[in-house]
Amino acid sequence: SSLNPEFRLEEKDEAMRKALGEYALSLQYGLASYTDPQGPTRLLQRLLTLYGGTPVARKQLLLAFSMLPGEMQPKALIGQCKDQLDAEPQFQESISGGIVLQEMLKSVEENLDEHNLPWLLHSSTPLNFSPGTSGYYIPYNQVPRSHQFLLQDPKEKAASPVTRERRLNAVIYAVFAVAGLAGCTTTHGVLVPLDVVKTRLQTNPNMYPNLIEGAAKIYKEEGASALLLGAGATVVGYSWYGLTVYPGYELLKRELLSLAGEAYAEAFHVPLVLLAGALATVVACIGVTPAETARIRIVARPDYADSFIDTLKRIAKEEGVASLFQGFGPLAARQVLFGMMKFFIFDSFADEIFRIFPSLTDTSSSQLFVSFLAGAVAGLAASVVSQPADTILSKMKQGGGISFVDAFRQLVEEFGLAGLYLGLPSRILWATPIIAGQFFLYDLLKNAFQVASEDLNLFFDVLSTPADFIITHY
C-alpha cells in the first residue's frame, strides 16, 4: 500500500480505518435512491451488474453486504450468489493489500489509482450464516490482522468521502493571483497610516515613544498627509506581492506534496508547507524590495523627494540601482519568516477549527469567518517571528544603506536585545488586521469565482457507471 513504511501498527490501523470511513461515506452518497425496503437488493443487483464480472468481484460484494445489519441484508440474493460461487471451481485469484477491482478502475486510471481506496478482504474469506441474527457475517478471528480494521465501525474516522482535487490550470492560478492582488493592495492601502507610525517608531524610537503618541505627534507637526507617506510605494509593492505569493504558494504546495508521494507528503507535511511558503515569498520579494526601499526612505525622510518615482530615481542616481535591492536579503529574511508562518498557521489553524466545529463548513459566511479568524492568528504569530528582521531592515534604510551587521550592532548596543523588537506592539496591531483581511478577501474572491477548496474537489461515487466514476458535487 501507499502507507508510510515507518508507521507503527497502531498508526496503520488508524490510517486504514480513516480510509475505510471515507469509502463508506462515498457509498453513502450513492445510497440516497436505495432507502426503501427493497433498496439493498436493488443496490446489490446494481453493483453486480457494474462490477461483478468475475467470481472474485462477486465474492467481494457479498462480503461487503454481509457487514450490513441482518434486517437490512438482501439475504435471498446473497444466498443465491453464494450458492453459485460455491458451485464454481475453486478460484485462485488473490486480492492483496492495495489492489482493488480492476473493473472499477479501467476508465478512471488517470483520476484514481489503487492507493485511493482501502484494502479488500481476501477472496477466500469465509461468509457464514447466523440463524440467530438471520443474517450473514464474516468470522472476525478468520480475518488476517492486517485486514481486521475492515470489520470495525469507521463512522467516527471520516469527515468526508474519498476525494481528489481536480487538476488546476492556468486560469485557476490566474484567479488566485487576482484574488491575492486584491487582498494585499486593499489591506495594505487601508493601513498605510499605521505603517507610517510603525516605521517611525523603529527608525526614531526616542521621538515616538508609542503608537498613539507617535500618531498624534506626526499629525500635529506634519499634518494628516504625513500619515499617508509612502502610500504609492505600498500599493505598487504589495500589488506585486499579492500577485505572486498567493498563486505561488498554491502551486508550490501542491507540487512539493505531489513530488513527495502520498505517504511522505503526510509524514513531512509541515516542512513541505513551510518550504512552499518560503519559496513563494522569495519570488515575491524581488518586486517588493525596491518599493519597500523607497517607502521607508519616504517615511523616515519626508523631504527626500516629491513622489515615489522621484524617490526611486534619486536613490538610483545617488547610490546606484543596486542600492534599490540592497535590502533584498533582510527583506527576504523578514518576509520569508513571515510568509512561512503566515501560510502554515493559517492552514493549520483553519483546519483545526473545521475539525472541532465541522458545522462551520456548512455556509460560505461561516467559512469566511474562520478565514478571518485564522488569518488574524497567523498575522500575530508571524509578526513575532519576523520582527527582528523587520527592525534591522528599517534601521538599514534609515542610515542610508548601512549593512545588516552594522544595523544589528547599533540596535543591540543602544537598546540591548530588546532593540530587535522595537515597534512589536504596533507591528502586531498592523499585521493582525492586514493578514486577517487578506485571507478574508482572498477566500471571498475564490468563492465568488468558484475556485474555493470545495469547488475544486471531485468525489468518488461507486454507484456511477465507470465513465462517471468521479463526480463534482457532494
C-alpha positions, 0 to 999 in steps of 0.5 A, a space after each residue: 500500500 501507499 502507507 508510510 513504511 515507518 508507521 507503527 501498527 497502531 498508526 496503520 490501523 488508524 490510517 486504514 480505518 480513516 480510509 475505510 470511513 471515507 469509502 463508506 461515506 462515498 457509498 453513502 452518497 450513492 445510497 440516497 435512491 436505495 432507502 426503501 425496503 427493497 433498496 439493498 437488493 436493488 443496490 446489490 443487483 446494481 453493483 453486480 451488474 457494474 462490477 461483478 464480472 468475475 467470481 472474485 468481484 462477486 465474492 467481494 460484494 457479498 462480503 461487503 453486504 454481509 457487514 450490513 445489519 441482518 434486517 437490512 441484508 438482501 439475504 435471498 440474493 446473497 444466498 443465491 450468489 453464494 450458492 453459485 460461487 460455491 458451485 464454481 471451481 475453486 478460484 485462485 485469484 488473490 486480492 492483496 493489500 492495495 489492489 482493488 477491482 480492476 473493473 472499477 478502475 479501467 476508465 478512471 486510471 488517470 483520476 484514481 489509482 489503487 492507493 485511493 481506496 482501502 484494502 479488500 478482504 481476501 477472496 477466500 474469506 469465509 461468509 457464514 450464516 447466523 440463524 440467530 441474527 438471520 443474517 450473514 457475517 464474516 468470522 472476525 478471528 478468520 480475518 488476517 490482522 492486517 485486514 481486521 480494521 475492515 470489520 470495525 465501525 469507521 463512522 467516527 474516522 471520516 469527515 468526508 468521502 474519498 476525494 481528489 482535487 481536480 487538476 488546476 490550470 492556468 486560469 485557476 492560478 490566474 484567479 488566485 493571483 487576482 484574488 491575492 492582488 486584491 487582498 494585499 493592495 486593499 489591506 495594505 492601502 487601508 493601513 498605510 497610516 499605521 505603517 507610517 507610525 510603525 516605521 517611525 517608531 523603529 527608525 526614531 524610537 526616542 521621538 515616538 515613544 508609542 503608537 498613539 503618541 507617535 500618531 498624534 505627534 506626526 499629525 500635529 507637526 506634519 499634518 494628516 498627509 504625513 500619515 499617508 507617506 509612502 502610500 504609492 510605494 505600498 500599493 505598487 509593492 504589495 500589488 506585486 506581492 499579492 500577485 505572486 505569493 498567493 498563486 505561488 504558494 498554491 502551486 508550490 504546495 501542491 507540487 512539493 506534496 505531489 513530488 513527495 508521494 502520498 505517504 511522505 507528503 503526510 509524514 513531512 507535511 509541515 516542512 513541505 508547507 513551510 518550504 512552499 511558503 518560503 519559496 513563494 515569498 522569495 519570488 515575491 520579494 524581488 518586486 517588493 524590495 525596491 518599493 519597500 526601499 523607497 517607502 521607508 526612505 519616504 517615511 523616515 525622510 519626508 523631504 527626500 523627494 516629491 513622489 515615489 518615482 522621484 524617490 526611486 530615481 534619486 536613490 538610483 542616481 545617488 547610490 546606484 540601482 543596486 542600492 534599490 535591492 540592497 535590502 533584498 536579503 533582510 527583506 527576504 529574511 523578514 518576509 520569508 519568516 513571515 510568509 512561512 508562518 503566515 501560510 502554515 498557521 493559517 492552514 493549520 489553524 483553519 483546519 483545526 477549527 473545521 475539525 472541532 466545529 465541522 458545522 462551520 463548513 456548512 455556509 460560505 459566511 461561516 467559512 469566511 469567518 474562520 478565514 478571518 479568524 485564522 488569518 488574524 492568528 497567523 498575522 500575530 504569530 508571524 509578526 513575532 517571528 519576523 520582527 527582528 528582521 523587520 527592525 534591522 531592515 528599517 534601521 538599514 534604510 534609515 542610515 542610508 544603506 548601512 549593512 545588516 551587521 552594522 544595523 544589528 550592532 547599533 540596535 543591540 548596543 543602544 537598546 540591548 536585545 530588546 532593540 530587535 523588537 522595537 515597534 512589536 506592539 504596533 507591528 502586531 496591531 498592523 499585521 493582525 488586521 492586514 493578514 486577517 483581511 487578506 485571507 478574508 478577501 482572498 477566500 471571498 474572491 475564490 468563492 465568488 469565482 468558484 475556485 474555493 477548496 470545495 469547488 475544486 474537489 471531485 468525489 468518488 461515487 461507486 454507484 456511477 457507471 465507470 465513465 462517471 466514476 468521479 463526480 463534482 458535487 457532494 
